[in-house]
Amino acid sequence: MKNPWLRYITLRVGLFIGFLALMLLLGFDPFFSAIIAAVVSLSISLIFFSKQREAVSEAIYRFTKNKTDKDSEAEDAAAK
């Protein structure tokens, strides 16, 4: 996958769904299963998905940098 957003979100949601399914199969209450799955998937993503988070952060930086550069060019042209 080329899009870092899509890759990171897919990993996070897949991890959550996997843990949720496991907890439900073990017979836990659905509400508590969702909470436990969210906490565990968040913890794992914070520990092991730093490379993917960094790629998403770089994509955000590039997007905002390009946007401000275009705005700056338009403002500079209007000021002349």
GUBA-512806 format. One record per residue (C-alpha): chain; residue number from 1; x, y, z; residue in three letters. Coordinates in Angstrom, 3 decimals, always signed. Layout:
BEGIN
(node A; NUM; (X; Y; Z); ALA),
...
END
This chain:
BEGIN
(node A; 1; (+0.000; +0.000; +0.000); MET),
(node A; 2; (+1.376; +3.358; -0.981); LYS),
(node A; 3; (-0.872; +5.497; +1.190); ASN),
(node A; 4; (+0.516; +5.582; +4.758); PRO),
(node A; 5; (-2.875; +6.639; +6.151); TRP),
(node A; 6; (-4.588; +3.605; +4.693); LEU),
(node A; 7; (-1.879; +1.235; +5.895); ARG),
(node A; 8; (-1.875; +2.571; +9.462); TYR),
(node A; 9; (-5.658; +2.660; +9.784); ILE),
(node A; 10; (-5.960; -0.848; +8.339); THR),
(node A; 11; (-3.410; -2.170; +10.830); LEU),
(node A; 12; (-5.095; -0.467; +13.788); ARG),
(node A; 13; (-8.640; -1.504; +12.863); VAL),
(node A; 14; (-7.539; -5.040; +12.007); GLY),
(node A; 15; (-5.801; -5.375; +15.345); LEU),
(node A; 16; (-8.870; -4.073; +17.173); PHE),
(node A; 17; (-11.228; -6.417; +15.321); ILE),
(node A; 18; (-8.924; -9.368; +15.943); GLY),
(node A; 19; (-8.775; -8.759; +19.686); PHE),
(node A; 20; (-12.494; -8.016; +19.845); LEU),
(node A; 21; (-13.312; -11.287; +18.082); ALA),
(node A; 22; (-10.969; -13.185; +20.398); LEU),
(node A; 23; (-12.536; -11.674; +23.506); MET),
(node A; 24; (-16.064; -12.393; +22.262); LEU),
(node A; 25; (-15.127; -15.983; +21.421); LEU),
(node A; 26; (-13.789; -16.389; +24.946); LEU),
(node A; 27; (-17.217; -15.363; +26.244); GLY),
(node A; 28; (-16.534; -11.903; +27.637); PHE),
(node A; 29; (-19.246; -9.253; +27.797); ASP),
(node A; 30; (-19.348; -7.270; +24.485); PRO),
(node A; 31; (-18.930; -3.899; +26.216); PHE),
(node A; 32; (-15.874; -4.966; +28.178); PHE),
(node A; 33; (-14.532; -6.844; +25.159); SER),
(node A; 34; (-14.600; -3.623; +23.148); ALA),
(node A; 35; (-12.844; -1.688; +25.909); ILE),
(node A; 36; (-10.166; -4.337; +26.382); ILE),
(node A; 37; (-9.656; -4.685; +22.618); ALA),
(node A; 38; (-9.290; -0.908; +22.274); ALA),
(node A; 39; (-6.743; -0.656; +25.089); VAL),
(node A; 40; (-4.707; -3.644; +23.893); VAL),
(node A; 41; (-4.714; -2.553; +20.243); SER),
(node A; 42; (-3.737; +0.994; +21.245); LEU),
(node A; 43; (-0.887; -0.315; +23.389); SER),
(node A; 44; (+0.417; -2.599; +20.671); ILE),
(node A; 45; (+0.184; +0.113; +18.028); SER),
(node A; 46; (+2.090; +2.571; +20.232); LEU),
(node A; 47; (+4.859; +0.052; +20.842); ILE),
(node A; 48; (+5.197; -1.674; +17.470); PHE),
(node A; 49; (+3.787; +0.655; +14.793); PHE),
(node A; 50; (+6.118; +3.627; +15.229); SER),
(node A; 51; (+7.397; +3.342; +11.649); LYS),
(node A; 52; (+3.873; +3.529; +10.250); GLN),
(node A; 53; (+2.974; +6.439; +12.554); ARG),
(node A; 54; (+6.079; +8.262; +11.393); GLU),
(node A; 55; (+5.086; +7.751; +7.748); ALA),
(node A; 56; (+1.623; +9.194; +8.446); VAL),
(node A; 57; (+3.183; +12.145; +10.230); SER),
(node A; 58; (+5.491; +12.812; +7.263); GLU),
(node A; 59; (+2.528; +12.640; +4.885); ALA),
(node A; 60; (+0.671; +15.217; +6.999); ILE),
(node A; 61; (+3.748; +17.454; +7.049); TYR),
(node A; 62; (+4.187; +17.244; +3.265); ARG),
(node A; 63; (+0.499; +18.000; +2.715); PHE),
(node A; 64; (+0.499; +21.049; +4.969); THR),
(node A; 65; (+3.854; +22.268; +3.659); LYS),
(node A; 66; (+2.642; +22.129; +0.052); ASN),
(node A; 67; (-0.572; +23.894; +1.015); LYS),
(node A; 68; (+1.214; +26.747; +2.783); THR),
(node A; 69; (+3.730; +27.077; -0.042); ASP),
(node A; 70; (+0.926; +27.599; -2.573); LYS),
(node A; 71; (-0.720; +30.131; -0.290); ASP),
(node A; 72; (+2.567; +31.943; +0.235); SER),
(node A; 73; (+3.170; +32.124; -3.510); GLU),
(node A; 74; (-0.297; +33.609; -4.055); ALA),
(node A; 75; (+0.228; +36.160; -1.285); GLU),
(node A; 76; (+3.648; +37.110; -2.620); ASP),
(node A; 77; (+2.239; +37.565; -6.118); ALA),
(node A; 78; (-0.598; +39.735; -4.790); ALA),
(node A; 79; (+1.801; +41.883; -2.766); ALA),
(node A; 80; (+3.926; +42.793; -5.812); LYS),
END
